[in-house]
């Protein structure tokens, strides 16, 4: 992964508004956006008396991509910070609970400690409109100055944050406020002066490439949209951004039954989320990005109404593996689905009002399956929709009865109806909106539960139910399991009917930083998606790209031009075939020889002139020569004497040894042996390849380019891997000109049409 080493740098003012973040405890919510080159705004929603949000400046940049981060400087003593403070709904600066700047770091002796600087002690004005000025070389913590002064040593600071609380703040009090409090603070005219006022910052711009980027609000709610989009732009991503609105930070809440539950009181989206997304959409539009709004059927479990949740037959709720868990919403529950429709309308309205073309993704809608195979089809609303007493499926991975598969079909119909209603709501809100479906293939096409696709990849999603089918498979992509991807994509295409040009592919993601090595496989999967001809390929997701330093380049390859077409004329036995080798021979004075083979295998020359038998053949030959630009482009040739792995035309899966299993490797290369010489086979004939492991034929493989073979499962230690196949030889015309004389041809003289074999696949 990338680390900064000599690439372009710029400078940024310390305390630049774009690089502040927010943090807060659940269930409250806060966001920060930039309002001007020297201004920012924080929006907060408080639910409990003890809720406190922090507006944070960190000495070390832990959020930006390593190539774009600002330099770490923990010494703030050369800085003088000033700004104008305006606020509403917060504890006033001059109140007991007024904003405090907490400075965390180490004292002059290296001991960890914190200082608490009351902003009102350095302010002039009112509690809601004041000018604040702090000289970090001469600043004191403490409530009352000078009597309670606690001198700050700002020479080794990790971070500092401004605390934001409601007027009824009581530290540690988890009791609900009488009503939620919406508040805001604006810091404008932010100026940092002094010798430590400027930081170096990575300012390189990657070349624009062919990949798009996905983001997720649950992973980026704490930073400014300006900062997030700066990373996307500088890392070369263009086109549309696929933005998942998340499952835990967008909703409003109400206090009830000792908890906090999703509510539409006062609106759909909480104020901080709405403010963040308005800024995000407007900035994306200004930079030329499109936005795809992604909404899933998940909500954070602790705030989800119990009757909205999918449930197993024993009443267990459908919980994901996240911590804290999210719950899957029942497609049968009118309240849950109505809520999602309201959320979808709210987000697409933000995009529409920002001048963006509205594109909306239904993100991974499915019926949850417990780890032991129990499907969650049995919440009260679903049971009613299925007739009141549906059959109980104990394990979708076991053989199912007709009644059980019928239930899965009805579940699929219900799921498809719910997604159609969601898309209709989007189109009602924004006429002409494009609707997309994201399907996660490893789950909906679980090989151990082949009937599950009835419920989770229903026929009601067949083209043209959506404008674009988006496919995601990060479990496969991150581990380099291209064979599973190929099978999954083919199955989805066959079932739903969307051609590649009406598909998007999502490659990613890396959950844990310690697994950053997976980006190599993810990058390869993204390139494979592009090669398949999909309309767009997305990397999931920007916060992890920034964390791990992943970079993508569109590089020119050194693959030679090749047209995957067969030479058009039947050659017959008259064609000339001349294998050649390159051998260095040194003869001593006494006549002894020392011979060295320069090539690892023979290279074959052909003269296919004798295969030209008619004037029609001449015309076809000349047209083929022009289409290949003479020697510029290669093509396939069927060698009349050597075209199969065995004797004659017969093909057996045990014809040729191609490797030995080690319990890990799944990639092998097709090859044909001539004694001890091994010839790479890079142009096998489609449909002719047969594979065996320890003599037992298997169909669990994918044939990739240039004769590369990808097995579904790694052969065991010591297992013999063999193959049978028919093959063509990659060749090109040997000369820049092709001379055919009609008179000599009619007299029976065959033209000379020399061809030469092309080295492919690393042969020497």
Residue pairs with C-beta under 8 A, 6 or more apart in sequence:
1 66
1 516
1 519
1 548
1 549
1 550
1 551
2 65
2 66
2 67
2 549
2 550
2 551
3 66
3 67
3 549
4 66
4 67
4 69
4 202
7 67
7 202
7 204
8 202
8 203
8 204
8 205
9 200
9 201
9 202
9 203
10 200
10 201
10 202
10 203
11 198
11 199
11 200
11 201
12 19
12 70
12 198
12 199
12 200
12 201
13 192
13 197
13 198
13 199
14 57
14 73
14 76
14 79
14 192
14 196
14 197
14 198
14 199
15 57
15 79
15 81
15 190
15 192
16 190
17 34
17 35
17 36
17 37
17 38
17 39
17 40
17 187
17 190
17 224
18 34
18 224
18 226
18 227
18 230
19 57
19 61
19 70
19 224
19 227
20 32
20 40
20 55
20 56
20 57
20 224
21 32
21 55
21 56
21 58
21 63
21 222
21 223
21 224
22 30
22 31
22 32
22 42
22 53
22 54
22 55
22 56
22 221
22 222
23 53
23 54
23 56
23 161
23 222
24 30
24 44
24 51
24 52
24 53
24 54
25 51
25 52
26 302
27 47
27 48
27 253
27 260
27 303
28 44
28 45
28 46
28 47
28 48
28 51
28 53
29 44
29 45
29 249
29 270
29 271
29 272
29 273
30 42
30 43
30 44
30 45
30 53
30 164
30 272
31 42
31 43
31 221
31 272
31 273
31 275
31 276
32 40
32 41
32 42
32 55
32 222
32 223
32 224
32 276
33 40
33 41
33 224
33 225
33 226
33 275
33 276
33 279
34 40
34 224
34 225
34 226
34 279
35 41
35 186
35 188
36 188
38 83
38 188
38 189
38 190
38 191
39 186
39 187
39 188
39 189
39 190
40 186
40 187
40 190
40 224
41 184
41 185
41 186
41 187
41 275
42 53
42 55
42 164
42 184
42 185
42 186
43 182
43 183
43 184
43 271
43 272
43 275
43 276
44 53
44 89
44 90
44 164
44 181
44 182
44 183
44 184
44 185
44 272
45 180
45 181
45 182
45 183
45 252
45 270
45 271
45 272
46 165
46 166
46 177
46 180
46 181
46 183
47 176
47 177
47 180
47 253
47 255
47 260
48 173
48 174
48 175
48 176
48 177
49 166
49 168
49 169
49 170
49 173
49 174
49 175
49 176
49 177
50 169
50 170
50 171
50 172
50 173
50 174
50 175
51 165
51 166
51 169
52 163
52 164
52 165
52 169
52 171
53 163
53 164
53 165
54 102
54 161
54 162
54 163
54 164
55 161
55 162
55 164
55 185
55 187
56 159
56 160
56 161
57 159
57 160
57 161
58 158
58 159
59 72
59 73
59 74
59 76
59 105
59 157
59 158
59 159
60 72
60 74
60 158
61 69
61 70
61 71
61 72
63 69
63 223
63 227
63 546
64 70
64 202
64 227
64 231
64 546
65 202
65 231
65 234
65 235
65 545
65 546
65 549
66 202
66 549
67 202
67 204
67 234
67 549
67 551
68 201
68 202
68 203
68 204
68 230
68 231
68 234
68 235
68 546
69 201
69 202
70 199
70 200
70 201
70 202
71 199
71 200
71 201
73 196
73 199
74 105
74 155
74 156
74 157
74 158
75 154
75 155
75 156
75 157
75 196
76 136
76 154
76 155
76 157
76 160
76 196
77 136
77 137
77 154
77 155
77 196
78 136
78 137
78 194
78 195
78 196
78 197
79 136
79 154
79 192
79 193
79 194
79 196
79 197
80 133
80 134
80 135
80 136
80 192
80 193
80 194
80 197
81 132
81 133
81 134
81 136
81 190
81 191
81 192
82 131
82 132
82 133
82 134
82 189
82 190
82 191
82 193
83 131
83 132
83 187
83 188
83 189
83 190
83 191
84 129
84 130
84 131
84 132
84 186
84 187
84 188
84 189
85 93
85 99
85 119
85 123
85 125
85 129
85 130
85 131
85 132
85 185
85 186
85 187
86 128
86 129
86 185
86 186
86 188
87 93
87 128
87 183
87 184
87 185
87 186
88 128
88 183
88 184
89 166
89 167
89 181
89 182
89 183
89 184
90 99
90 128
90 164
90 165
90 166
90 167
90 183
90 184
90 185
91 97
91 98
91 99
91 165
91 166
91 167
91 169
92 98
92 126
92 127
92 128
92 167
93 99
93 119
93 120
93 123
93 126
93 127
93 128
93 130
94 120
94 126
94 127
95 127
95 167
97 165
97 167
97 169
98 118
98 119
98 120
98 127
99 119
99 120
99 162
99 163
99 164
99 185
100 116
100 117
100 118
100 119
100 162
100 163
101 116
101 117
101 118
101 119
101 134
101 160
101 161
101 162
102 114
102 115
102 116
102 117
102 160
102 161
102 162
102 163
103 114
103 115
103 116
103 117
103 141
103 152
103 154
103 157
103 160
104 114
104 157
104 158
104 159
104 160
105 112
105 113
105 114
105 154
105 156
105 157
105 158
105 159
106 112
106 113
106 156
107 113
107 153
107 156
108 153
108 155
110 156
115 141
115 150
115 152
116 141
116 142
116 150
117 134
117 139
117 140
117 141
117 152
118 141
118 142
118 143
119 130
119 132
119 162
120 127
120 130
121 140
121 142
121 145
122 132
122 133
122 134
122 139
123 130
123 131
123 132
124 130
124 131
125 131
136 152
136 154
137 154
139 151
139 152
139 154
140 146
140 149
140 150
140 151
140 152
141 149
141 150
141 151
141 152
142 148
142 149
142 150
162 185
164 183
164 185
166 177
166 181
166 183
167 181
168 177
168 181
176 255
176 260
180 252
180 253
180 254
180 266
182 271
203 234
204 234
205 233
205 234
205 236
206 234
206 235
206 236
206 551
206 552
206 553
207 236
207 553
207 554
208 236
208 238
209 236
209 237
209 552
209 553
209 554
210 530
210 537
210 554
211 236
211 237
211 526
211 530
211 537
211 538
211 539
211 552
212 237
212 238
212 239
212 240
212 241
212 242
212 536
212 537
212 538
212 539
213 232
213 235
213 237
213 241
213 242
213 538
213 539
213 541
213 542
213 545
214 241
214 242
214 243
214 244
214 294
214 506
214 508
214 538
214 539
214 540
214 541
214 542
215 228
215 232
215 241
215 242
215 243
215 244
215 541
215 542
215 543
216 243
216 244
216 246
216 541
216 542
216 543
217 243
217 244
217 245
217 246
217 249
217 250
217 273
217 276
217 277
218 244
218 246
218 247
218 248
218 249
219 541
219 543
219 544
220 228
220 542
220 543
221 246
221 249
221 273
221 276
224 279
225 276
225 279
225 280
225 283
225 284
226 279
226 283
228 280
228 542
229 280
229 283
229 284
229 287
229 289
231 542
231 545
231 546
232 241
232 289
232 542
233 287
235 545
235 551
235 552
236 552
237 539
237 542
238 288
238 289
239 289
239 290
239 536
240 289
240 290
240 291
240 292
240 359
240 536
241 284
241 289
241 290
241 291
241 292
242 292
242 294
242 361
242 470
242 504
242 506
242 538
243 280
243 291
243 292
243 293
243 294
244 294
244 295
244 296
244 363
244 541
245 277
245 293
245 294
245 295
245 343
245 347
247 296
247 298
247 299
247 300
247 326
248 299
248 300
248 326
249 273
250 269
250 270
250 273
250 343
251 262
251 263
251 269
251 270
251 299
251 303
251 343
252 262
252 263
252 264
252 265
252 266
252 267
252 268
252 269
252 270
253 260
253 261
253 262
253 263
253 270
253 303
254 260
254 261
254 263
254 265
259 302
259 303
260 302
260 303
261 303
261 304
261 305
262 299
262 303
262 304
262 305
262 339
264 339
264 342
267 274
267 346
268 342
268 343
268 345
268 346
269 277
269 343
269 346
269 347
274 346
274 350
277 347
277 350
278 350
278 353
278 354
280 291
281 291
281 350
281 351
281 353
281 354
281 356
282 354
284 290
284 291
284 354
284 356
285 354
285 355
285 356
290 356
290 357
290 359
291 351
291 356
291 359
292 359
292 360
292 361
292 436
293 344
293 347
293 348
293 351
293 358
293 359
293 360
293 361
294 361
294 363
294 438
295 340
295 343
295 344
295 347
295 360
295 361
295 362
295 363
295 422
296 363
296 364
296 365
297 328
297 329
297 331
297 340
297 363
297 364
297 365
297 366
298 320
298 326
298 327
298 328
298 329
299 308
299 326
299 327
299 329
300 324
300 326
300 327
301 309
301 317
301 319
301 324
301 325
301 326
301 327
302 324
304 327
304 329
305 335
305 336
306 317
307 333
307 335
307 379
307 380
307 381
308 327
308 329
308 330
308 333
308 335
308 336
308 339
309 317
309 318
309 327
309 328
309 329
309 330
309 379
310 317
310 318
310 327
310 328
310 329
310 330
310 367
310 368
310 376
310 377
310 379
310 382
311 317
311 318
311 330
311 376
311 378
311 379
312 318
312 370
312 374
312 375
312 376
312 378
313 374
313 377
313 378
313 392
313 393
314 374
315 378
316 370
316 374
316 376
317 327
317 376
318 327
318 328
318 368
318 370
318 376
319 325
319 326
319 327
319 328
320 326
320 327
320 328
320 368
328 366
328 367
328 368
328 376
329 336
329 337
329 340
330 336
330 379
330 381
330 382
331 337
331 365
331 367
331 382
331 414
331 415
331 417
331 418
331 419
332 379
332 381
332 382
332 384
332 385
332 414
332 418
333 379
333 381
333 382
334 381
337 418
337 421
337 422
340 422
341 421
341 422
341 425
344 360
344 422
344 425
344 426
344 429
345 425
345 426
345 428
345 429
347 360
348 358
348 360
348 426
348 429
348 430
348 433
349 429
349 430
351 358
351 359
351 430
352 358
352 429
352 430
357 434
358 426
358 429
358 430
358 432
358 433
358 434
359 433
359 434
359 435
359 436
360 423
360 426
360 433
360 434
360 435
360 436
361 435
361 436
361 437
361 438
361 470
362 419
362 422
362 423
362 435
362 436
362 437
362 438
362 466
363 438
364 438
364 439
364 440
364 472
365 415
365 418
365 419
365 437
366 415
366 440
366 443
366 444
366 455
366 456
367 375
367 376
367 377
367 411
367 415
367 455
367 456
368 375
368 376
369 375
369 376
369 396
369 443
369 446
369 449
369 452
370 376
372 395
373 394
373 395
373 396
373 397
373 398
373 449
374 393
374 394
374 395
374 396
375 393
375 396
375 408
375 411
375 452
375 455
377 386
377 390
377 393
377 407
377 411
377 455
378 390
378 392
382 390
382 411
382 414
383 389
383 390
385 410
385 414
386 407
386 410
386 411
390 407
390 410
391 401
391 403
391 404
391 407
393 400
393 404
393 407
393 408
396 408
396 449
396 451
396 452
397 446
397 448
397 449
400 408
400 451
404 451
405 451
405 454
408 451
408 452
408 454
408 455
409 454
409 455
409 458
411 454
411 455
412 454
412 455
412 456
412 457
412 458
412 459
412 460
413 458
413 460
415 455
415 456
415 458
415 460
416 458
416 459
416 460
416 461
416 465
417 460
419 437
419 461
419 465
420 460
420 465
423 435
423 466
426 433
426 435
427 433
427 435
434 467
434 468
435 466
435 467
435 468
436 466
436 467
436 468
436 469
436 470
436 504
437 461
437 465
437 466
437 468
437 469
437 470
438 470
438 471
438 472
438 506
439 457
439 469
439 470
439 471
439 472
439 492
440 472
440 473
441 471
441 472
441 473
441 476
441 485
441 488
441 489
441 491
441 492
442 473
442 475
442 476
442 484
442 488
443 456
444 452
444 453
444 456
444 457
445 453
445 457
445 488
445 491
445 492
446 452
453 491
453 495
457 492
457 495
457 496
459 495
459 496
461 469
461 496
462 495
462 496
462 497
463 469
463 496
463 497
463 498
463 502
466 498
467 502
468 498
468 502
468 503
468 504
468 535
469 492
469 496
469 498
469 502
469 503
469 504
470 503
470 504
470 505
470 506
470 538
471 488
471 489
471 492
471 503
471 504
471 505
471 506
472 505
472 506
472 540
473 484
473 485
473 488
473 506
473 525
474 506
474 507
474 508
474 509
474 522
474 540
475 481
476 482
476 484
476 485
476 488
476 525
477 485
477 507
477 508
477 521
477 522
477 525
477 526
478 508
478 509
478 510
478 515
478 518
478 521
478 522
479 518
479 521
480 521
480 524
480 525
482 524
482 525
482 528
482 702
482 704
482 710
483 666
483 700
483 701
483 702
483 710
483 711
483 712
484 712
485 525
485 528
486 702
487 702
489 532
492 498
493 499
493 500
493 503
500 532
500 533
500 534
500 535
501 533
501 534
501 535
502 535
503 534
503 535
504 534
504 535
504 536
504 537
504 538
505 526
505 529
505 530
505 532
505 534
505 536
505 537
505 538
506 537
506 538
506 539
506 540
507 522
507 523
507 525
507 526
507 529
507 537
507 538
507 539
507 540
508 522
508 538
508 539
508 540
508 541
508 544
509 522
509 540
509 541
509 544
510 516
510 518
510 519
510 522
510 544
510 548
511 544
513 547
513 548
516 548
516 549
516 550
519 548
519 550
522 539
522 550
523 550
523 552
526 537
526 539
526 552
529 537
530 537
539 545
539 550
539 552
544 550
560 634
560 758
561 632
561 633
561 634
562 633
562 634
562 635
562 730
562 758
563 627
563 628
563 633
563 634
563 635
564 635
564 636
564 683
565 635
565 636
566 635
566 636
566 637
566 638
566 728
567 608
567 624
567 635
567 636
567 637
567 638
567 731
567 755
568 620
568 621
568 624
569 608
569 611
569 612
569 617
569 620
569 621
570 611
571 608
571 610
571 611
571 638
571 640
572 610
572 611
572 613
572 640
573 640
574 610
574 611
574 750
575 606
575 607
575 608
575 609
575 610
575 611
575 640
576 606
576 607
576 610
577 604
577 605
577 606
577 639
577 640
577 641
578 604
578 605
578 606
578 607
579 602
579 603
579 604
579 605
580 602
580 603
580 604
580 605
581 597
581 598
581 599
581 602
581 603
582 597
582 598
582 599
583 595
583 596
583 597
583 598
584 595
584 596
584 598
585 593
585 594
585 595
585 596
586 593
586 594
586 595
587 593
588 594
599 764
600 677
600 678
600 763
600 764
601 674
601 677
601 678
601 679
601 680
601 763
601 764
602 677
602 679
603 756
603 757
603 759
604 639
604 729
604 756
604 757
605 734
605 754
605 755
605 756
605 757
606 637
606 639
606 731
606 754
606 755
606 756
606 757
607 752
607 753
607 754
607 755
608 637
608 753
608 755
609 750
609 751
609 752
609 753
610 750
611 617
612 618
612 621
612 740
612 745
612 750
612 751
612 753
615 742
615 745
618 740
618 742
618 745
618 751
621 738
621 740
621 753
622 738
622 740
624 635
625 733
625 738
627 633
628 634
628 635
628 732
628 733
630 733
630 735
630 736
630 737
630 738
631 732
631 733
631 734
631 735
631 736
632 732
633 732
634 730
634 731
634 732
634 758
635 730
635 731
635 732
636 683
636 728
636 729
636 730
636 731
637 728
637 729
637 730
637 731
637 755
638 728
638 729
639 728
639 729
643 649
643 726
643 727
643 728
644 650
644 651
644 655
644 724
644 725
644 726
644 727
645 651
645 652
645 655
645 656
645 672
645 681
645 723
645 724
645 725
645 726
645 727
646 652
646 655
646 724
649 726
651 688
651 690
651 724
651 725
651 726
652 690
652 724
653 690
653 691
653 692
653 697
653 722
653 723
653 724
654 692
654 695
654 722
654 724
655 722
655 723
655 724
655 725
656 670
656 671
656 672
656 673
656 722
656 723
656 724
656 725
657 673
657 720
657 721
657 722
658 668
658 669
658 670
658 671
658 709
658 721
658 722
658 723
659 665
659 668
659 669
659 715
659 721
660 715
660 718
660 719
660 720
660 721
661 693
661 714
661 715
661 716
661 717
661 718
661 719
661 720
661 721
662 714
662 715
662 717
663 714
663 715
663 716
663 717
664 714
665 714
665 715
666 710
666 711
666 712
666 713
666 714
667 708
667 709
667 710
667 711
668 708
668 709
668 711
668 721
668 723
669 680
669 707
669 708
669 709
669 761
670 680
670 681
670 682
670 684
670 689
670 707
670 708
670 709
670 723
670 725
670 727
671 678
671 679
671 680
671 681
671 707
672 678
672 679
672 681
672 727
673 679
679 763
680 707
680 760
680 761
680 762
680 763
681 707
681 725
681 727
682 706
682 707
682 730
682 760
682 761
683 706
683 707
683 727
683 728
683 729
683 730
683 760
684 703
684 707
684 725
684 726
684 727
684 728
685 725
685 726
685 727
685 728
688 724
688 725
688 726
688 727
689 703
689 709
689 723
689 724
689 725
690 697
690 723
690 724
690 725
691 697
691 698
691 699
691 701
691 709
691 711
691 721
691 722
691 723
692 698
692 721
692 722
692 723
693 711
693 715
693 719
693 720
693 721
693 722
694 715
694 716
694 719
694 720
695 720
695 722
698 711
700 711
700 712
700 713
701 709
701 710
701 711
701 712
702 709
702 710
702 712
703 709
703 710
704 710
706 760
706 761
707 761
708 761
709 723
711 721
715 721
729 757
730 757
730 758
730 760
731 755
731 756
731 757
731 758
732 755
732 756
732 758
733 753
733 754
733 755
734 754
734 755
734 756
735 754
738 753
739 751
739 752
740 751
741 751
744 751
745 751
